[in-house]
Protein backbone atom coordinates (compact mmCIF):
# COMPACT_ATOMS: atom_id res chain seq x y z
CA UNK A 1 0.00 0.00 0.00
CA UNK A 2 2.84 2.44 0.62
CA UNK A 3 3.84 2.35 -3.06
CA UNK A 4 0.34 3.37 -4.16
CA UNK A 5 -0.03 6.08 -1.51
CA UNK A 6 0.42 9.39 -3.34
CA UNK A 7 0.52 11.42 -0.13
CA UNK A 8 2.25 9.44 2.61
CA UNK A 9 2.41 10.91 6.09
CA UNK A 10 5.53 13.02 6.42
CA UNK A 11 6.91 14.67 9.53
CA UNK A 12 10.20 16.52 9.78
CA UNK A 13 11.66 17.92 12.97
CA UNK A 14 15.12 19.06 14.07
CA UNK A 15 16.84 16.63 16.38
CA UNK A 16 20.43 17.45 17.35
CA UNK A 17 21.12 20.89 15.90
CA UNK A 18 24.13 20.70 13.57
CA UNK A 19 25.36 17.38 15.02
CA UNK A 20 25.29 14.14 13.03
CA UNK A 21 22.60 11.63 13.98
CA UNK A 22 24.56 8.40 14.40
CA UNK A 23 21.84 5.91 15.34
CA UNK A 24 18.19 5.62 16.28
CA UNK A 25 15.66 3.14 17.58
CA UNK A 26 11.88 3.11 17.75
CA UNK A 27 10.69 1.37 20.89
CA UNK A 28 7.59 1.44 23.10
CA UNK A 29 6.16 4.58 21.52
CA UNK A 30 9.46 6.42 21.65
CA UNK A 31 11.80 7.53 18.91
CA UNK A 32 15.31 7.60 20.39
CA UNK A 33 18.16 9.22 18.50
CA UNK A 34 21.83 9.56 19.37
CA UNK A 35 24.43 11.87 17.99
CA UNK A 36 28.08 12.74 17.78
CA UNK A 37 27.26 15.64 20.15
CA UNK A 38 27.25 13.15 23.10
CA UNK A 39 23.49 13.32 23.67
CA UNK A 40 20.57 10.94 23.35
CA UNK A 41 17.18 12.49 22.61
CA UNK A 42 13.83 10.82 23.24
CA UNK A 43 10.88 11.96 21.11
CA UNK A 44 7.20 11.26 20.66
CA UNK A 45 7.20 9.91 17.08
CA UNK A 46 3.73 11.14 16.08
CA UNK A 47 4.51 14.79 16.89
CA UNK A 48 8.30 15.03 17.06
CA UNK A 49 8.05 16.45 20.59
CA UNK A 50 11.31 16.14 22.53
CA UNK A 51 10.44 14.47 25.84
CA UNK A 52 13.90 13.94 27.32
CA UNK A 53 17.61 14.46 26.65
CA UNK A 54 20.07 12.01 28.19
CA UNK A 55 23.57 13.26 28.94
CA UNK A 56 26.55 11.43 30.37
CA UNK A 57 28.75 10.09 27.59
CA UNK A 58 31.93 12.07 27.05
CA UNK A 59 31.92 11.38 23.31
CA UNK A 60 29.67 10.69 20.36
CA UNK A 61 27.18 7.85 20.74
CA UNK A 62 27.34 5.20 18.01
CA UNK A 63 25.14 2.37 19.31
CA UNK A 64 21.71 2.05 20.94
CA UNK A 65 19.64 -0.93 22.03
CA UNK A 66 16.46 -1.15 24.10
CA UNK A 67 14.44 -3.64 26.07
CA UNK A 68 11.35 -2.53 27.95
CA UNK A 69 12.13 0.77 29.66
CA UNK A 70 15.88 0.13 29.57
CA UNK A 71 18.18 1.79 27.03
CA UNK A 72 21.80 0.75 26.49
CA UNK A 73 24.21 3.07 24.66
CA UNK A 74 27.78 2.81 23.42
CA UNK A 75 30.14 5.68 22.73
CA UNK A 76 33.44 6.93 21.37
CA UNK A 77 34.44 7.40 25.01
CA UNK A 78 34.67 3.58 25.13
CA UNK A 79 31.85 3.10 27.65
CA UNK A 80 28.55 1.27 27.67
CA UNK A 81 25.83 3.03 29.66
CA UNK A 82 22.50 1.72 30.91
CA UNK A 83 19.59 4.17 31.24
CA UNK A 84 16.14 4.03 32.80
CA UNK A 85 13.89 5.58 30.15
CA UNK A 86 11.13 6.33 32.65
CA UNK A 87 13.34 8.55 34.82
CA UNK A 88 16.16 9.44 32.44
CA UNK A 89 18.61 8.17 35.06
CA UNK A 90 21.95 6.70 33.96
CA UNK A 91 22.13 3.70 36.29
CA UNK A 92 25.22 1.81 35.16
CA UNK A 93 28.46 2.53 33.31
CA UNK A 94 30.55 -0.35 31.99
CA UNK A 95 34.18 0.24 31.04
CA UNK A 96 36.84 -1.94 29.50
CA UNK A 97 36.89 -1.28 25.77
CA UNK A 98 39.93 0.58 24.44
CA UNK A 99 38.11 1.80 21.32
CA UNK A 100 34.76 3.24 20.24
CA UNK A 101 31.77 1.04 21.06
CA UNK A 102 30.11 0.61 17.64
CA UNK A 103 27.64 -2.24 18.20
CA UNK A 104 25.30 -3.42 20.94
CA UNK A 105 22.91 -6.33 21.34
CA UNK A 106 20.72 -7.38 24.23
CA UNK A 107 20.50 -11.16 24.40
CA UNK A 108 17.44 -12.44 26.24
CA UNK A 109 16.98 -15.96 27.58
CA UNK A 110 15.45 -18.37 25.12
CA UNK A 111 15.05 -22.14 24.99
CA UNK A 112 17.91 -24.02 23.33
CA UNK A 113 18.37 -27.74 22.70
CA UNK A 114 21.68 -29.52 22.95
CA UNK A 115 22.96 -33.03 23.36
CA UNK A 116 24.46 -33.55 26.82
CA UNK A 117 27.46 -35.76 27.65
CA UNK A 118 25.23 -38.84 27.93
CA UNK A 119 23.82 -38.23 24.44
CA UNK A 120 20.44 -37.12 25.75
CA UNK A 121 18.74 -34.19 24.05
CA UNK A 122 18.33 -31.49 26.69
CA UNK A 123 16.35 -28.27 26.57
CA UNK A 124 17.10 -25.27 28.79
CA UNK A 125 17.01 -21.49 28.83
CA UNK A 126 20.15 -19.72 27.72
CA UNK A 127 21.47 -17.34 28.85
CA UNK A 128 20.19 -17.59 32.41
CA UNK A 129 19.51 -13.83 32.49
CA UNK A 130 19.64 -11.05 29.86
CA UNK A 131 23.07 -9.99 28.65
CA UNK A 132 24.52 -6.98 26.87
CA UNK A 133 27.06 -7.73 24.15
CA UNK A 134 29.16 -4.78 23.01
CA UNK A 135 31.43 -4.64 20.00
CA UNK A 136 34.25 -2.15 19.65
CA UNK A 137 36.80 -0.76 17.25
CA UNK A 138 39.35 -2.38 19.58
CA UNK A 139 38.47 -5.68 17.81
CA UNK A 140 36.75 -7.16 20.86
CA UNK A 141 33.34 -8.19 22.09
CA UNK A 142 32.49 -7.84 25.75
CA UNK A 143 29.59 -9.49 27.53
CA UNK A 144 27.92 -7.80 30.48
CA UNK A 145 24.98 -8.86 32.65
CA UNK A 146 22.03 -6.57 31.93
CA UNK A 147 21.20 -4.91 35.26
CA UNK A 148 17.70 -5.51 36.58
CA UNK A 149 15.40 -2.86 37.95
CA UNK A 150 16.50 -2.12 41.50
CA UNK A 151 20.06 -3.44 41.05
CA UNK A 152 22.63 -1.33 42.81
CA UNK A 153 23.95 1.55 40.72
CA UNK A 154 27.29 0.76 39.15
CA UNK A 155 29.91 2.95 37.55
CA UNK A 156 32.93 1.03 36.40
CA UNK A 157 36.49 1.74 37.40
CA UNK A 158 38.64 1.94 34.25
CA UNK A 159 41.74 0.94 36.23
CA UNK A 160 40.10 -2.17 37.63
CA UNK A 161 38.84 -3.40 34.27
CA UNK A 162 41.50 -2.33 31.83
CA UNK A 163 41.47 -4.29 28.56
CA UNK A 164 43.97 -7.05 28.03
CA UNK A 165 46.79 -6.24 25.66
CA UNK A 166 48.27 -9.00 23.54
PyMOL CGO cylinders between C-alpha atoms (Angstrom):
from pymol import cmd
from pymol.cgo import CYLINDER

trace = [
    CYLINDER, 0.00, 0.00, 0.00, 2.84, 2.44, 0.62, 0.3, 1, 1, 1, 1, 1, 1,
    CYLINDER, 2.84, 2.44, 0.62, 3.84, 2.35, -3.06, 0.3, 1, 1, 1, 1, 1, 1,
    CYLINDER, 3.84, 2.35, -3.06, 0.34, 3.37, -4.16, 0.3, 1, 1, 1, 1, 1, 1,
    CYLINDER, 0.34, 3.37, -4.16, -0.03, 6.08, -1.51, 0.3, 1, 1, 1, 1, 1, 1,
    CYLINDER, -0.03, 6.08, -1.51, 0.42, 9.39, -3.34, 0.3, 1, 1, 1, 1, 1, 1,
    CYLINDER, 0.42, 9.39, -3.34, 0.52, 11.42, -0.13, 0.3, 1, 1, 1, 1, 1, 1,
    CYLINDER, 0.52, 11.42, -0.13, 2.25, 9.44, 2.61, 0.3, 1, 1, 1, 1, 1, 1,
    CYLINDER, 2.25, 9.44, 2.61, 2.41, 10.91, 6.09, 0.3, 1, 1, 1, 1, 1, 1,
    CYLINDER, 2.41, 10.91, 6.09, 5.53, 13.02, 6.42, 0.3, 1, 1, 1, 1, 1, 1,
    CYLINDER, 5.53, 13.02, 6.42, 6.91, 14.67, 9.53, 0.3, 1, 1, 1, 1, 1, 1,
    CYLINDER, 6.91, 14.67, 9.53, 10.20, 16.52, 9.78, 0.3, 1, 1, 1, 1, 1, 1,
    CYLINDER, 10.20, 16.52, 9.78, 11.66, 17.92, 12.97, 0.3, 1, 1, 1, 1, 1, 1,
    CYLINDER, 11.66, 17.92, 12.97, 15.12, 19.06, 14.07, 0.3, 1, 1, 1, 1, 1, 1,
    CYLINDER, 15.12, 19.06, 14.07, 16.84, 16.63, 16.38, 0.3, 1, 1, 1, 1, 1, 1,
    CYLINDER, 16.84, 16.63, 16.38, 20.43, 17.45, 17.35, 0.3, 1, 1, 1, 1, 1, 1,
    CYLINDER, 20.43, 17.45, 17.35, 21.12, 20.89, 15.90, 0.3, 1, 1, 1, 1, 1, 1,
    CYLINDER, 21.12, 20.89, 15.90, 24.13, 20.70, 13.57, 0.3, 1, 1, 1, 1, 1, 1,
    CYLINDER, 24.13, 20.70, 13.57, 25.36, 17.38, 15.02, 0.3, 1, 1, 1, 1, 1, 1,
    CYLINDER, 25.36, 17.38, 15.02, 25.29, 14.14, 13.03, 0.3, 1, 1, 1, 1, 1, 1,
    CYLINDER, 25.29, 14.14, 13.03, 22.60, 11.63, 13.98, 0.3, 1, 1, 1, 1, 1, 1,
    CYLINDER, 22.60, 11.63, 13.98, 24.56, 8.40, 14.40, 0.3, 1, 1, 1, 1, 1, 1,
    CYLINDER, 24.56, 8.40, 14.40, 21.84, 5.91, 15.34, 0.3, 1, 1, 1, 1, 1, 1,
    CYLINDER, 21.84, 5.91, 15.34, 18.19, 5.62, 16.28, 0.3, 1, 1, 1, 1, 1, 1,
    CYLINDER, 18.19, 5.62, 16.28, 15.66, 3.14, 17.58, 0.3, 1, 1, 1, 1, 1, 1,
    CYLINDER, 15.66, 3.14, 17.58, 11.88, 3.11, 17.75, 0.3, 1, 1, 1, 1, 1, 1,
    CYLINDER, 11.88, 3.11, 17.75, 10.69, 1.37, 20.89, 0.3, 1, 1, 1, 1, 1, 1,
    CYLINDER, 10.69, 1.37, 20.89, 7.59, 1.44, 23.10, 0.3, 1, 1, 1, 1, 1, 1,
    CYLINDER, 7.59, 1.44, 23.10, 6.16, 4.58, 21.52, 0.3, 1, 1, 1, 1, 1, 1,
    CYLINDER, 6.16, 4.58, 21.52, 9.46, 6.42, 21.65, 0.3, 1, 1, 1, 1, 1, 1,
    CYLINDER, 9.46, 6.42, 21.65, 11.80, 7.53, 18.91, 0.3, 1, 1, 1, 1, 1, 1,
    CYLINDER, 11.80, 7.53, 18.91, 15.31, 7.60, 20.39, 0.3, 1, 1, 1, 1, 1, 1,
    CYLINDER, 15.31, 7.60, 20.39, 18.16, 9.22, 18.50, 0.3, 1, 1, 1, 1, 1, 1,
    CYLINDER, 18.16, 9.22, 18.50, 21.83, 9.56, 19.37, 0.3, 1, 1, 1, 1, 1, 1,
    CYLINDER, 21.83, 9.56, 19.37, 24.43, 11.87, 17.99, 0.3, 1, 1, 1, 1, 1, 1,
    CYLINDER, 24.43, 11.87, 17.99, 28.08, 12.74, 17.78, 0.3, 1, 1, 1, 1, 1, 1,
    CYLINDER, 28.08, 12.74, 17.78, 27.26, 15.64, 20.15, 0.3, 1, 1, 1, 1, 1, 1,
    CYLINDER, 27.26, 15.64, 20.15, 27.25, 13.15, 23.10, 0.3, 1, 1, 1, 1, 1, 1,
    CYLINDER, 27.25, 13.15, 23.10, 23.49, 13.32, 23.67, 0.3, 1, 1, 1, 1, 1, 1,
    CYLINDER, 23.49, 13.32, 23.67, 20.57, 10.94, 23.35, 0.3, 1, 1, 1, 1, 1, 1,
    CYLINDER, 20.57, 10.94, 23.35, 17.18, 12.49, 22.61, 0.3, 1, 1, 1, 1, 1, 1,
    CYLINDER, 17.18, 12.49, 22.61, 13.83, 10.82, 23.24, 0.3, 1, 1, 1, 1, 1, 1,
    CYLINDER, 13.83, 10.82, 23.24, 10.88, 11.96, 21.11, 0.3, 1, 1, 1, 1, 1, 1,
    CYLINDER, 10.88, 11.96, 21.11, 7.20, 11.26, 20.66, 0.3, 1, 1, 1, 1, 1, 1,
    CYLINDER, 7.20, 11.26, 20.66, 7.20, 9.91, 17.08, 0.3, 1, 1, 1, 1, 1, 1,
    CYLINDER, 7.20, 9.91, 17.08, 3.73, 11.14, 16.08, 0.3, 1, 1, 1, 1, 1, 1,
    CYLINDER, 3.73, 11.14, 16.08, 4.51, 14.79, 16.89, 0.3, 1, 1, 1, 1, 1, 1,
    CYLINDER, 4.51, 14.79, 16.89, 8.30, 15.03, 17.06, 0.3, 1, 1, 1, 1, 1, 1,
    CYLINDER, 8.30, 15.03, 17.06, 8.05, 16.45, 20.59, 0.3, 1, 1, 1, 1, 1, 1,
    CYLINDER, 8.05, 16.45, 20.59, 11.31, 16.14, 22.53, 0.3, 1, 1, 1, 1, 1, 1,
    CYLINDER, 11.31, 16.14, 22.53, 10.44, 14.47, 25.84, 0.3, 1, 1, 1, 1, 1, 1,
    CYLINDER, 10.44, 14.47, 25.84, 13.90, 13.94, 27.32, 0.3, 1, 1, 1, 1, 1, 1,
    CYLINDER, 13.90, 13.94, 27.32, 17.61, 14.46, 26.65, 0.3, 1, 1, 1, 1, 1, 1,
    CYLINDER, 17.61, 14.46, 26.65, 20.07, 12.01, 28.19, 0.3, 1, 1, 1, 1, 1, 1,
    CYLINDER, 20.07, 12.01, 28.19, 23.57, 13.26, 28.94, 0.3, 1, 1, 1, 1, 1, 1,
    CYLINDER, 23.57, 13.26, 28.94, 26.55, 11.43, 30.37, 0.3, 1, 1, 1, 1, 1, 1,
    CYLINDER, 26.55, 11.43, 30.37, 28.75, 10.09, 27.59, 0.3, 1, 1, 1, 1, 1, 1,
    CYLINDER, 28.75, 10.09, 27.59, 31.93, 12.07, 27.05, 0.3, 1, 1, 1, 1, 1, 1,
    CYLINDER, 31.93, 12.07, 27.05, 31.92, 11.38, 23.31, 0.3, 1, 1, 1, 1, 1, 1,
    CYLINDER, 31.92, 11.38, 23.31, 29.67, 10.69, 20.36, 0.3, 1, 1, 1, 1, 1, 1,
    CYLINDER, 29.67, 10.69, 20.36, 27.18, 7.85, 20.74, 0.3, 1, 1, 1, 1, 1, 1,
    CYLINDER, 27.18, 7.85, 20.74, 27.34, 5.20, 18.01, 0.3, 1, 1, 1, 1, 1, 1,
    CYLINDER, 27.34, 5.20, 18.01, 25.14, 2.37, 19.31, 0.3, 1, 1, 1, 1, 1, 1,
    CYLINDER, 25.14, 2.37, 19.31, 21.71, 2.05, 20.94, 0.3, 1, 1, 1, 1, 1, 1,
    CYLINDER, 21.71, 2.05, 20.94, 19.64, -0.93, 22.03, 0.3, 1, 1, 1, 1, 1, 1,
    CYLINDER, 19.64, -0.93, 22.03, 16.46, -1.15, 24.10, 0.3, 1, 1, 1, 1, 1, 1,
    CYLINDER, 16.46, -1.15, 24.10, 14.44, -3.64, 26.07, 0.3, 1, 1, 1, 1, 1, 1,
    CYLINDER, 14.44, -3.64, 26.07, 11.35, -2.53, 27.95, 0.3, 1, 1, 1, 1, 1, 1,
    CYLINDER, 11.35, -2.53, 27.95, 12.13, 0.77, 29.66, 0.3, 1, 1, 1, 1, 1, 1,
    CYLINDER, 12.13, 0.77, 29.66, 15.88, 0.13, 29.57, 0.3, 1, 1, 1, 1, 1, 1,
    CYLINDER, 15.88, 0.13, 29.57, 18.18, 1.79, 27.03, 0.3, 1, 1, 1, 1, 1, 1,
    CYLINDER, 18.18, 1.79, 27.03, 21.80, 0.75, 26.49, 0.3, 1, 1, 1, 1, 1, 1,
    CYLINDER, 21.80, 0.75, 26.49, 24.21, 3.07, 24.66, 0.3, 1, 1, 1, 1, 1, 1,
    CYLINDER, 24.21, 3.07, 24.66, 27.78, 2.81, 23.42, 0.3, 1, 1, 1, 1, 1, 1,
    CYLINDER, 27.78, 2.81, 23.42, 30.14, 5.68, 22.73, 0.3, 1, 1, 1, 1, 1, 1,
    CYLINDER, 30.14, 5.68, 22.73, 33.44, 6.93, 21.37, 0.3, 1, 1, 1, 1, 1, 1,
    CYLINDER, 33.44, 6.93, 21.37, 34.44, 7.40, 25.01, 0.3, 1, 1, 1, 1, 1, 1,
    CYLINDER, 34.44, 7.40, 25.01, 34.67, 3.58, 25.13, 0.3, 1, 1, 1, 1, 1, 1,
    CYLINDER, 34.67, 3.58, 25.13, 31.85, 3.10, 27.65, 0.3, 1, 1, 1, 1, 1, 1,
    CYLINDER, 31.85, 3.10, 27.65, 28.55, 1.27, 27.67, 0.3, 1, 1, 1, 1, 1, 1,
    CYLINDER, 28.55, 1.27, 27.67, 25.83, 3.03, 29.66, 0.3, 1, 1, 1, 1, 1, 1,
    CYLINDER, 25.83, 3.03, 29.66, 22.50, 1.72, 30.91, 0.3, 1, 1, 1, 1, 1, 1,
    CYLINDER, 22.50, 1.72, 30.91, 19.59, 4.17, 31.24, 0.3, 1, 1, 1, 1, 1, 1,
    CYLINDER, 19.59, 4.17, 31.24, 16.14, 4.03, 32.80, 0.3, 1, 1, 1, 1, 1, 1,
    CYLINDER, 16.14, 4.03, 32.80, 13.89, 5.58, 30.15, 0.3, 1, 1, 1, 1, 1, 1,
    CYLINDER, 13.89, 5.58, 30.15, 11.13, 6.33, 32.65, 0.3, 1, 1, 1, 1, 1, 1,
    CYLINDER, 11.13, 6.33, 32.65, 13.34, 8.55, 34.82, 0.3, 1, 1, 1, 1, 1, 1,
    CYLINDER, 13.34, 8.55, 34.82, 16.16, 9.44, 32.44, 0.3, 1, 1, 1, 1, 1, 1,
    CYLINDER, 16.16, 9.44, 32.44, 18.61, 8.17, 35.06, 0.3, 1, 1, 1, 1, 1, 1,
    CYLINDER, 18.61, 8.17, 35.06, 21.95, 6.70, 33.96, 0.3, 1, 1, 1, 1, 1, 1,
    CYLINDER, 21.95, 6.70, 33.96, 22.13, 3.70, 36.29, 0.3, 1, 1, 1, 1, 1, 1,
    CYLINDER, 22.13, 3.70, 36.29, 25.22, 1.81, 35.16, 0.3, 1, 1, 1, 1, 1, 1,
    CYLINDER, 25.22, 1.81, 35.16, 28.46, 2.53, 33.31, 0.3, 1, 1, 1, 1, 1, 1,
    CYLINDER, 28.46, 2.53, 33.31, 30.55, -0.35, 31.99, 0.3, 1, 1, 1, 1, 1, 1,
    CYLINDER, 30.55, -0.35, 31.99, 34.18, 0.24, 31.04, 0.3, 1, 1, 1, 1, 1, 1,
    CYLINDER, 34.18, 0.24, 31.04, 36.84, -1.94, 29.50, 0.3, 1, 1, 1, 1, 1, 1,
    CYLINDER, 36.84, -1.94, 29.50, 36.89, -1.28, 25.77, 0.3, 1, 1, 1, 1, 1, 1,
    CYLINDER, 36.89, -1.28, 25.77, 39.93, 0.58, 24.44, 0.3, 1, 1, 1, 1, 1, 1,
    CYLINDER, 39.93, 0.58, 24.44, 38.11, 1.80, 21.32, 0.3, 1, 1, 1, 1, 1, 1,
    CYLINDER, 38.11, 1.80, 21.32, 34.76, 3.24, 20.24, 0.3, 1, 1, 1, 1, 1, 1,
    CYLINDER, 34.76, 3.24, 20.24, 31.77, 1.04, 21.06, 0.3, 1, 1, 1, 1, 1, 1,
    CYLINDER, 31.77, 1.04, 21.06, 30.11, 0.61, 17.64, 0.3, 1, 1, 1, 1, 1, 1,
    CYLINDER, 30.11, 0.61, 17.64, 27.64, -2.24, 18.20, 0.3, 1, 1, 1, 1, 1, 1,
    CYLINDER, 27.64, -2.24, 18.20, 25.30, -3.42, 20.94, 0.3, 1, 1, 1, 1, 1, 1,
    CYLINDER, 25.30, -3.42, 20.94, 22.91, -6.33, 21.34, 0.3, 1, 1, 1, 1, 1, 1,
    CYLINDER, 22.91, -6.33, 21.34, 20.72, -7.38, 24.23, 0.3, 1, 1, 1, 1, 1, 1,
    CYLINDER, 20.72, -7.38, 24.23, 20.50, -11.16, 24.40, 0.3, 1, 1, 1, 1, 1, 1,
    CYLINDER, 20.50, -11.16, 24.40, 17.44, -12.44, 26.24, 0.3, 1, 1, 1, 1, 1, 1,
    CYLINDER, 17.44, -12.44, 26.24, 16.98, -15.96, 27.58, 0.3, 1, 1, 1, 1, 1, 1,
    CYLINDER, 16.98, -15.96, 27.58, 15.45, -18.37, 25.12, 0.3, 1, 1, 1, 1, 1, 1,
    CYLINDER, 15.45, -18.37, 25.12, 15.05, -22.14, 24.99, 0.3, 1, 1, 1, 1, 1, 1,
    CYLINDER, 15.05, -22.14, 24.99, 17.91, -24.02, 23.33, 0.3, 1, 1, 1, 1, 1, 1,
    CYLINDER, 17.91, -24.02, 23.33, 18.37, -27.74, 22.70, 0.3, 1, 1, 1, 1, 1, 1,
    CYLINDER, 18.37, -27.74, 22.70, 21.68, -29.52, 22.95, 0.3, 1, 1, 1, 1, 1, 1,
    CYLINDER, 21.68, -29.52, 22.95, 22.96, -33.03, 23.36, 0.3, 1, 1, 1, 1, 1, 1,
    CYLINDER, 22.96, -33.03, 23.36, 24.46, -33.55, 26.82, 0.3, 1, 1, 1, 1, 1, 1,
    CYLINDER, 24.46, -33.55, 26.82, 27.46, -35.76, 27.65, 0.3, 1, 1, 1, 1, 1, 1,
    CYLINDER, 27.46, -35.76, 27.65, 25.23, -38.84, 27.93, 0.3, 1, 1, 1, 1, 1, 1,
    CYLINDER, 25.23, -38.84, 27.93, 23.82, -38.23, 24.44, 0.3, 1, 1, 1, 1, 1, 1,
    CYLINDER, 23.82, -38.23, 24.44, 20.44, -37.12, 25.75, 0.3, 1, 1, 1, 1, 1, 1,
    CYLINDER, 20.44, -37.12, 25.75, 18.74, -34.19, 24.05, 0.3, 1, 1, 1, 1, 1, 1,
    CYLINDER, 18.74, -34.19, 24.05, 18.33, -31.49, 26.69, 0.3, 1, 1, 1, 1, 1, 1,
    CYLINDER, 18.33, -31.49, 26.69, 16.35, -28.27, 26.57, 0.3, 1, 1, 1, 1, 1, 1,
    CYLINDER, 16.35, -28.27, 26.57, 17.10, -25.27, 28.79, 0.3, 1, 1, 1, 1, 1, 1,
    CYLINDER, 17.10, -25.27, 28.79, 17.01, -21.49, 28.83, 0.3, 1, 1, 1, 1, 1, 1,
    CYLINDER, 17.01, -21.49, 28.83, 20.15, -19.72, 27.72, 0.3, 1, 1, 1, 1, 1, 1,
    CYLINDER, 20.15, -19.72, 27.72, 21.47, -17.34, 28.85, 0.3, 1, 1, 1, 1, 1, 1,
    CYLINDER, 21.47, -17.34, 28.85, 20.19, -17.59, 32.41, 0.3, 1, 1, 1, 1, 1, 1,
    CYLINDER, 20.19, -17.59, 32.41, 19.51, -13.83, 32.49, 0.3, 1, 1, 1, 1, 1, 1,
    CYLINDER, 19.51, -13.83, 32.49, 19.64, -11.05, 29.86, 0.3, 1, 1, 1, 1, 1, 1,
    CYLINDER, 19.64, -11.05, 29.86, 23.07, -9.99, 28.65, 0.3, 1, 1, 1, 1, 1, 1,
    CYLINDER, 23.07, -9.99, 28.65, 24.52, -6.98, 26.87, 0.3, 1, 1, 1, 1, 1, 1,
    CYLINDER, 24.52, -6.98, 26.87, 27.06, -7.73, 24.15, 0.3, 1, 1, 1, 1, 1, 1,
    CYLINDER, 27.06, -7.73, 24.15, 29.16, -4.78, 23.01, 0.3, 1, 1, 1, 1, 1, 1,
    CYLINDER, 29.16, -4.78, 23.01, 31.43, -4.64, 20.00, 0.3, 1, 1, 1, 1, 1, 1,
    CYLINDER, 31.43, -4.64, 20.00, 34.25, -2.15, 19.65, 0.3, 1, 1, 1, 1, 1, 1,
    CYLINDER, 34.25, -2.15, 19.65, 36.80, -0.76, 17.25, 0.3, 1, 1, 1, 1, 1, 1,
    CYLINDER, 36.80, -0.76, 17.25, 39.35, -2.38, 19.58, 0.3, 1, 1, 1, 1, 1, 1,
    CYLINDER, 39.35, -2.38, 19.58, 38.47, -5.68, 17.81, 0.3, 1, 1, 1, 1, 1, 1,
    CYLINDER, 38.47, -5.68, 17.81, 36.75, -7.16, 20.86, 0.3, 1, 1, 1, 1, 1, 1,
    CYLINDER, 36.75, -7.16, 20.86, 33.34, -8.19, 22.09, 0.3, 1, 1, 1, 1, 1, 1,
    CYLINDER, 33.34, -8.19, 22.09, 32.49, -7.84, 25.75, 0.3, 1, 1, 1, 1, 1, 1,
    CYLINDER, 32.49, -7.84, 25.75, 29.59, -9.49, 27.53, 0.3, 1, 1, 1, 1, 1, 1,
    CYLINDER, 29.59, -9.49, 27.53, 27.92, -7.80, 30.48, 0.3, 1, 1, 1, 1, 1, 1,
    CYLINDER, 27.92, -7.80, 30.48, 24.98, -8.86, 32.65, 0.3, 1, 1, 1, 1, 1, 1,
    CYLINDER, 24.98, -8.86, 32.65, 22.03, -6.57, 31.93, 0.3, 1, 1, 1, 1, 1, 1,
    CYLINDER, 22.03, -6.57, 31.93, 21.20, -4.91, 35.26, 0.3, 1, 1, 1, 1, 1, 1,
    CYLINDER, 21.20, -4.91, 35.26, 17.70, -5.51, 36.58, 0.3, 1, 1, 1, 1, 1, 1,
    CYLINDER, 17.70, -5.51, 36.58, 15.40, -2.86, 37.95, 0.3, 1, 1, 1, 1, 1, 1,
    CYLINDER, 15.40, -2.86, 37.95, 16.50, -2.12, 41.50, 0.3, 1, 1, 1, 1, 1, 1,
    CYLINDER, 16.50, -2.12, 41.50, 20.06, -3.44, 41.05, 0.3, 1, 1, 1, 1, 1, 1,
    CYLINDER, 20.06, -3.44, 41.05, 22.63, -1.33, 42.81, 0.3, 1, 1, 1, 1, 1, 1,
    CYLINDER, 22.63, -1.33, 42.81, 23.95, 1.55, 40.72, 0.3, 1, 1, 1, 1, 1, 1,
    CYLINDER, 23.95, 1.55, 40.72, 27.29, 0.76, 39.15, 0.3, 1, 1, 1, 1, 1, 1,
    CYLINDER, 27.29, 0.76, 39.15, 29.91, 2.95, 37.55, 0.3, 1, 1, 1, 1, 1, 1,
    CYLINDER, 29.91, 2.95, 37.55, 32.93, 1.03, 36.40, 0.3, 1, 1, 1, 1, 1, 1,
    CYLINDER, 32.93, 1.03, 36.40, 36.49, 1.74, 37.40, 0.3, 1, 1, 1, 1, 1, 1,
    CYLINDER, 36.49, 1.74, 37.40, 38.64, 1.94, 34.25, 0.3, 1, 1, 1, 1, 1, 1,
    CYLINDER, 38.64, 1.94, 34.25, 41.74, 0.94, 36.23, 0.3, 1, 1, 1, 1, 1, 1,
    CYLINDER, 41.74, 0.94, 36.23, 40.10, -2.17, 37.63, 0.3, 1, 1, 1, 1, 1, 1,
    CYLINDER, 40.10, -2.17, 37.63, 38.84, -3.40, 34.27, 0.3, 1, 1, 1, 1, 1, 1,
    CYLINDER, 38.84, -3.40, 34.27, 41.50, -2.33, 31.83, 0.3, 1, 1, 1, 1, 1, 1,
    CYLINDER, 41.50, -2.33, 31.83, 41.47, -4.29, 28.56, 0.3, 1, 1, 1, 1, 1, 1,
    CYLINDER, 41.47, -4.29, 28.56, 43.97, -7.05, 28.03, 0.3, 1, 1, 1, 1, 1, 1,
    CYLINDER, 43.97, -7.05, 28.03, 46.79, -6.24, 25.66, 0.3, 1, 1, 1, 1, 1, 1,
    CYLINDER, 46.79, -6.24, 25.66, 48.27, -9.00, 23.54, 0.3, 1, 1, 1, 1, 1, 1,
]
cmd.load_cgo(trace, "trace")
